[in-house]
């Protein structure tokens, strides 16, 4: 049984609100809330816009990883686009340069895990397919997506080392997905794949 976000916020039996979402964003890791809690906000107006706004607020940098995961749990096309945009953005909002801080780097790495979450849990079949497609395409250090990355890691000395690290995270997600996809036998996604090919 999933305890609803409104109960966490102290409002039993009321629909979740954008205010509840904001509270959950700030408390998520400290209180061990599961990512599925964010799914309750998929149809609450304004949550994606609030989350994206936080990704541009320097004062809320400590929440950026939470926001990335929240967008992954919301799992719609707009959330997917925002995650990819944040991952590829060449400028760290904290430095104003391509040199990332550790906080920004960690949030960008978490984009990979958010894609993995969307690939399994998005309510939109097309988003699940597109998230898997992104991960498949990012599964090599020479992949186009990594050639588009212009930011500098605070931990890896070269773009090649950075890409190798990022691909290692993609492979962790891909291994986890392999089990999930086999468990669901992929039936629902075959129609999406057929539509994309035509």
Buried (B, 14 or more C-beta within 10 A) or exposed (E): EEEBBBEBBEBEEEEBBEEBBBBBBBBBEEEEBEBEBBBBBBEBEEBBEBBBEBBEEEEBBEBBBBBBBBBBBBBBEBBBBBBBEBBBBEBBBBBEEEBBBEBBBBBBBBBBBBBBBBBBBBEBBBBBBBBBBBBBEBBBBEBEBBEEBEBBBBEBEEBEEBBEBBBEBBBEBBEBBEEEBEEEEEEEBEEBEEEEEE
